[in-house]
């Protein structure tokens, strides 16, 4: 088994409370992808395409959009339009 070499910004911190939040796997992965854009800030503004590039192959743009709505409904993200 090959060992991963972690580099700065290759990881995100996941709050323990997120683990007990009922989310779909796609919503959970989308939250992680969003967090990976925020770095040391509480806000970030990645495009859906940029998020999609960090998701597993085969993930659709519709899946990202649905996951963002679910995360907003759960109070885990706030979107400005």
KEKE-3310 file (N, C-alpha, C; in steps of 0.2 Angstrom, whole numbers, plus 5000, padded with zeros to 4 digits):
npx = (5004:5003:5009:5001:5007:5005:5002:5003:4987:4981:4972:4957:4949:4937:4923:4918:4904:4899:4899:4889:4878:4864:4867:4868:4880:4885:4882:4890:4903:4903:4903:4915:4923:4920:4925:4939:4942:4942:4952:4961:4950:4933:4925:4921:4921:4919:4916:4903:4909:4922:4921:4916:4927:4934:4928:4922:4925:4912:4902:4889:4884:4872:4871:4880:4873:4861:4867:4872:4861:4855:4865:4864:4850:4852:4859:4873:4880:4881:4874:4877:4869)
npy = (4994:5011:5025:5040:5056:5070:5087:5104:5112:5101:5095:5096:5103:5095:5099:5091:5091:5091:5077:5071:5076:5074:5070:5068:5057:5064:5077:5079:5077:5088:5098:5096:5099:5112:5118:5115:5126:5137:5139:5148:5156:5160:5161:5158:5157:5148:5142:5132:5123:5123:5116:5104:5099:5094:5083:5066:5056:5056:5063:5074:5091:5094:5087:5093:5106:5102:5097:5108:5116:5107:5108:5122:5122:5114:5123:5124:5130:5147:5155:5169:5179)
npz = (5000:4996:5003:5007:5004:5012:5010:5013:5014:5008:5016:5026:5041:5050:5059:5074:5076:5064:5060:5066:5060:5049:5034:5016:5007:4996:4999:5011:5005:4997:5006:5012:5000:4998:5010:5008:5000:5007:5016:5027:5031:5034:5024:5006:4988:4978:4961:4954:4945:4949:4962:4957:4951:4962:4966:4966:4951:4939:4946:4945:4939:4944:4956:4964:4965:4971:4983:4989:4991:5001:5011:5014:5019:5030:5038:5037:5028:5021:5008:4997:4985)
capx = (5000:5007:5008:5000:5012:5001:5005:4999:4981:4978:4967:4953:4947:4930:4920:4915:4897:4897:4899:4882:4873:4862:4869:4869:4887:4886:4882:4896:4909:4903:4905:4923:4926:4919:4930:4945:4943:4941:4959:4960:4944:4926:4921:4925:4917:4921:4911:4901:4914:4928:4919:4915:4934:4937:4923:4924:4923:4905:4898:4886:4883:4865:4872:4883:4868:4857:4871:4873:4854:4854:4869:4861:4845:4855:4862:4880:4883:4876:4875:4875:4867)
capy = (5000:5017:5030:5047:5062:5076:5093:5110:5113:5095:5093:5101:5101:5093:5099:5085:5092:5089:5070:5069:5079:5069:5072:5063:5057:5070:5084:5078:5078:5095:5102:5095:5102:5119:5119:5115:5132:5142:5140:5151:5161:5157:5162:5157:5158:5144:5140:5125:5119:5122:5111:5098:5096:5091:5078:5060:5056:5054:5068:5079:5097:5094:5084:5099:5111:5099:5096:5115:5117:5103:5111:5128:5120:5112:5128:5122:5135:5153:5158:5175:5179)
capz = (5000:4995:5008:5004:5006:5013:5009:5016:5010:5006:5021:5030:5048:5050:5065:5076:5076:5057:5060:5069:5056:5044:5027:5011:5006:4991:5003:5015:5001:4995:5012:5012:4995:5000:5016:5005:4996:5012:5019:5034:5031:5035:5018:5000:4983:4972:4956:4954:4941:4953:4966:4954:4950:4968:4968:4962:4944:4938:4950:4941:4942:4948:4962:4968:4966:4976:4989:4992:4994:5007:5016:5016:5023:5037:5042:5037:5024:5020:5001:4995:4978)
cpx = (5004:5005:5007:5005:5007:5005:5000:4993:4978:4973:4963:4951:4940:4928:4917:4907:4894:4896:4892:4876:4871:4863:4869:4877:4889:4887:4888:4902:4909:4905:4913:4926:4926:4925:4937:4947:4944:4948:4958:4955:4938:4922:4925:4919:4919:4915:4909:4906:4920:4927:4919:4922:4937:4933:4925:4922:4915:4900:4895:4885:4877:4866:4875:4878:4864:4860:4871:4866:4853:4859:4867:4855:4846:4858:4870:4884:4878:4878:4873:4874:4868)
cpy = (5006:5022:5037:5052:5068:5082:5099:5111:5107:5092:5098:5098:5100:5094:5093:5085:5090:5081:5067:5072:5074:5072:5066:5062:5062:5076:5084:5080:5085:5099:5102:5099:5110:5122:5119:5122:5138:5144:5142:5156:5157:5158:5160:5157:5154:5143:5133:5120:5118:5116:5104:5095:5093:5085:5072:5060:5053:5059:5073:5086:5098:5092:5089:5104:5108:5099:5103:5118:5114:5106:5118:5127:5118:5117:5128:5127:5141:5155:5165:5175:5185)
cpz = (5000:5000:5005:5008:5006:5013:5012:5011:5006:5010:5023:5037:5048:5057:5068:5076:5069:5056:5062:5065:5050:5037:5022:5010:5001:4995:5008:5011:4998:5000:5012:5006:4996:5005:5013:5001:5001:5016:5026:5035:5032:5029:5011:4995:4977:4967:4957:4951:4945:4959:4963:4952:4956:4970:4964:4955:4943:4942:4945:4944:4946:4955:4967:4970:4972:4983:4993:4995:5001:5013:5019:5021:5030:5041:5042:5033:5023:5013:5000:4987:4975)
residu = (UNK:UNK:UNK:UNK:UNK:UNK:UNK:UNK:UNK:UNK:UNK:UNK:UNK:UNK:UNK:UNK:UNK:UNK:UNK:UNK:UNK:UNK:UNK:UNK:UNK:UNK:UNK:UNK:UNK:UNK:UNK:UNK:UNK:UNK:UNK:UNK:UNK:UNK:UNK:UNK:UNK:UNK:UNK:UNK:UNK:UNK:UNK:UNK:UNK:UNK:UNK:UNK:UNK:UNK:UNK:UNK:UNK:UNK:UNK:UNK:UNK:UNK:UNK:UNK:UNK:UNK:UNK:UNK:UNK:UNK:UNK:UNK:UNK:UNK:UNK:UNK:UNK:UNK:UNK:UNK:UNK)
# end
